Amino acid sequence: MKTLIAVALALSFLWAWPSCGQNSSAPTAGTDFDAALGQIAFQIAGPLEKDKAKRVIVADLLDANGRSHPVGRFLADKLSVVLLRDYPSLETISFSHTQPGLDDSVTRQPVQASQGARKWAEKLGAEVVITGSFAKAPGGIGISLAAIKTSSDQPYVQTNGVVPISEEISARSGEPLPEPKGGFARAGVRGVGVPTCTYCPIPNYTDKAKAAGIQGTVVLQAVITREGRAVNISVIRGPGMGLEEKAIEAVRSWKFRPAIGSDGHPVATLVPIEVTFRSR
């Protein structure tokens, strides 16, 4: 019988992006940007190719506050170019920039942005839309992507990575890159405590993972609210076979004792959560 036997908050991952997009020193050259973006494209395209997905389109990436931004349009265009060049079987739909007409002054919530991009992509004949966001991060720009079926809003894959700030990016942003207006405290840093799980039901394996004998760890990122709930859950990495979805489903039902801030009151914190699926 396949069961989950290890669940843990891993503070070593705090504010870290996947190693696939990082080096010990921050890259700066244009070639490093291309290589880093190529690695992110590989992570998102691999599962799509495996499922024989067709007619893929990349929506403009939104900034850290859910707004359209020239850098987000540039990143979407560059990603489209990589997919067209390296993954022709996906039949990526290319545009000079993918979503003209977005109002840069409008803030969009993640769900609203995803639904809007899905409807837009479906009208253009795409079967899969790649949505995402970007923000300033240590070593460059952090990028978060999700590939979603336009017909059902079902996610194929999610991934994150970091690309260096190239000269082209700097030329498109005449001011510092936007950062979230309502940032979250870092657990375990500067007097802020660490949230602890008080009710942690074990996720179930998917039938596909059972049949394949798949085991491994799903690494999620979530905000633990002052009320002790996990929100804004995203996948950093996982073994596939639907285990990421099972992990998210379980963590949404978990209850936490929130972290305590330096003022002695509960505080919302951004934390990674590891959910390990293992045979026994």
C-alpha positions in Angstrom: 0.0 0.0 0.0 1.3 3.5 -0.9 1.0 6.0 1.9 2.5 9.3 2.7 4.9 8.9 5.6 6.7 12.3 5.8 5.4 15.8 5.9 7.5 18.8 6.9 8.0 22.6 6.8 11.5 23.1 5.3 12.9 26.4 6.3 16.0 25.9 4.2 13.8 26.7 1.1 12.6 30.0 2.4 12.7 32.7 -0.3 14.6 30.3 -2.5 13.9 29.5 -6.1 14.6 26.1 -7.7 18.2 25.3 -8.2 17.7 24.9 -11.9 17.6 28.6 -12.3 20.3 29.5 -9.9 24.1 29.5 -9.7 26.5 30.2 -6.9 27.0 33.7 -8.4 24.4 35.8 -10.1 24.6 35.5 -13.9 24.6 38.8 -15.8 25.4 38.1 -19.5 22.7 37.7 -22.2 23.8 34.1 -22.8 23.1 33.3 -19.1 19.6 34.8 -19.5 19.0 32.6 -22.5 20.2 29.5 -20.7 18.2 30.2 -17.6 15.0 30.9 -19.6 15.7 27.7 -21.6 15.8 25.7 -18.4 12.4 27.1 -17.3 11.0 26.4 -20.8 12.2 22.8 -20.5 10.4 22.3 -17.2 7.1 23.6 -18.6 7.4 22.0 -22.1 8.4 18.5 -21.1 5.1 17.5 -19.5 3.2 19.1 -22.4 5.1 17.1 -24.9 4.6 14.0 -22.9 0.9 14.5 -23.0 1.0 15.4 -26.7 -0.4 18.9 -26.1 -1.0 21.1 -29.1 -1.7 24.7 -29.9 0.1 26.4 -26.9 0.1 30.1 -26.3 2.0 32.2 -23.7 0.1 35.0 -21.9 1.8 38.1 -20.8 3.4 37.6 -17.4 2.0 39.9 -14.7 4.2 41.7 -12.2 4.3 41.1 -8.4 1.1 43.1 -7.9 -0.9 41.5 -10.7 -0.4 44.2 -13.3 0.6 44.2 -16.9 4.2 45.4 -17.3 6.6 45.8 -20.3 9.0 43.3 -18.8 6.2 40.7 -18.5 5.4 41.2 -22.2 9.1 40.8 -23.0 9.4 37.6 -21.0 6.3 36.1 -22.6 7.7 36.9 -26.1 11.0 35.4 -25.3 9.4 32.2 -23.8 7.3 31.9 -27.0 10.4 32.1 -29.1 12.1 29.3 -27.1 9.1 27.1 -27.4 8.8 27.6 -31.1 12.4 26.9 -31.7 13.0 24.0 -29.3 9.6 22.3 -29.1 7.9 22.5 -32.5 5.5 19.7 -31.7 3.7 22.0 -29.3 2.6 24.2 -32.2 3.1 27.4 -30.1 1.0 30.3 -31.3 3.3 33.3 -31.7 2.5 37.0 -31.4 4.6 40.2 -31.4 3.4 40.5 -27.9 0.7 38.2 -26.7 -2.0 40.3 -25.1 -2.1 43.9 -26.5 -4.7 46.1 -24.7 -4.1 45.0 -21.1 -4.4 48.0 -18.8 -1.2 48.4 -16.9 -3.0 50.3 -14.1 -5.4 47.4 -13.3 -4.5 45.0 -10.5 -5.6 41.4 -11.1 -6.0 38.7 -8.6 -4.4 35.3 -9.5 -7.8 33.6 -10.2 -9.1 36.5 -12.2 -5.9 36.7 -14.2 -5.9 32.9 -14.9 -9.5 32.9 -16.0 -9.0 35.9 -18.2 -6.0 34.4 -19.9 -7.8 31.1 -20.4 -10.8 32.7 -22.2 -8.5 34.9 -24.3 -6.4 31.9 -25.4 -9.4 29.7 -26.1 -10.8 32.4 -28.5 -7.5 32.3 -30.4 -7.7 28.5 -30.8 -5.2 27.5 -28.2 -5.7 24.3 -26.3 -3.1 25.2 -23.6 -2.3 28.6 -22.2 0.9 29.3 -20.2 0.3 32.0 -17.6 2.6 33.4 -15.0 4.1 36.3 -13.0 7.5 37.7 -12.3 9.1 39.6 -9.4 12.5 40.9 -8.3 14.4 38.0 -6.7 17.9 37.4 -5.4 20.1 37.0 -8.4 17.6 38.4 -10.9 14.0 38.0 -11.8 11.9 35.2 -10.3 9.4 33.7 -12.8 6.4 31.5 -11.9 4.6 29.7 -14.7 1.6 27.4 -15.0 0.3 25.6 -18.1 -3.5 25.3 -18.1 -6.0 23.6 -20.4 -8.2 26.3 -21.9 -11.2 24.0 -22.0 -11.3 23.1 -18.4 -8.9 25.2 -16.4 -7.1 22.0 -15.5 -3.4 22.6 -14.8 -0.8 20.5 -16.7 2.3 21.7 -14.8 3.6 24.5 -12.7 7.2 25.6 -12.3 9.4 28.4 -11.0 12.8 29.7 -11.8 15.2 32.7 -11.9 16.6 34.6 -14.8 19.3 37.3 -14.7 18.4 40.9 -15.5 19.7 41.3 -19.0 20.4 44.5 -20.9 17.2 44.0 -22.8 15.2 43.8 -19.6 16.8 46.9 -18.2 16.0 48.8 -21.4 12.3 47.9 -21.0 12.1 49.0 -17.4 13.1 52.6 -16.8 12.6 52.1 -13.0 13.2 49.4 -10.4 11.1 46.2 -11.0 7.8 46.2 -9.1 7.8 44.4 -5.8 4.7 43.2 -3.9 3.0 46.0 -2.0 1.8 43.7 0.7 4.8 41.5 1.4 4.8 38.6 3.9 7.1 38.1 6.8 9.9 35.6 6.6 9.4 32.8 9.1 12.3 32.3 11.4 14.0 35.6 10.5 14.2 38.9 12.5 12.2 37.8 15.4 9.4 36.1 13.5 8.4 32.6 14.5 7.6 29.6 12.4 4.0 28.3 11.8 3.3 24.7 12.9 0.7 22.3 11.6 -1.8 21.2 14.1 -4.1 19.2 11.8 -2.4 17.6 8.9 -4.4 14.9 7.1 -2.3 12.6 4.9 -2.8 13.1 1.2 -3.7 10.1 -0.9 -1.7 8.6 -3.8 -3.3 8.9 -7.3 -4.1 5.6 -9.0 -1.6 6.5 -11.7 1.2 7.0 -9.2 0.3 3.8 -7.5 0.4 1.8 -10.7 3.8 3.3 -11.7 5.3 2.9 -8.2 6.1 6.6 -8.1 7.4 8.1 -4.9 9.0 11.4 -4.1 8.6 14.9 -2.5 6.3 17.7 -3.6 7.7 21.1 -2.6 5.0 23.7 -2.3 5.1 27.4 -1.4 2.2 28.8 0.6 1.2 31.8 2.7 0.1 30.7 6.2 -2.4 33.3 7.3 -2.8 34.8 10.8 -5.9 32.5 11.1 -3.8 29.4 10.4 -4.9 28.6 6.9 -2.7 27.8 3.9 -3.5 30.1 0.9 -1.7 31.2 -2.3 -0.4 27.7 -2.7 1.9 27.0 -5.6 4.2 24.2 -6.7 7.9 24.6 -6.7 8.6 21.0 -7.9 7.2 17.5 -7.7 7.4 14.0 -9.1 4.3 14.3 -11.3 1.6 11.7 -11.7 -0.9 14.0 -10.1 0.9 14.0 -6.7 1.2 17.8 -6.8 -2.5 18.2 -7.0 -3.1 15.7 -4.2 -0.5 17.6 -2.0 -2.3 21.0 -2.7 -5.7 19.5 -2.0 -4.5 18.1 1.4 -2.6 21.3 2.5 -5.6 23.4 1.8 -7.4 21.5 4.5 -4.6 21.7 7.0 -4.8 23.9 10.1 -1.8 25.7 11.4 -0.7 27.5 14.5 0.4 30.8 12.9 3.8 32.3 13.3 4.2 35.0 16.0 5.7 38.3 14.9 8.2 40.4 16.8 5.3 42.3 18.4 3.9 39.2 19.9 0.9 38.9 17.5 0.1 36.4 14.8 1.6 37.2 11.4 1.1 35.9 7.9 4.2 34.2 6.6 5.4 32.8 3.3 6.8 29.3 3.8 7.7 26.2 1.8 6.0 22.9 2.6 7.4 19.5 1.7 5.0 16.6 1.3 6.8 13.3 0.8 5.1 10.3 -0.8 6.9 7.1 -0.1 6.3 3.3 -0.5 6.3 1.1 2.5 
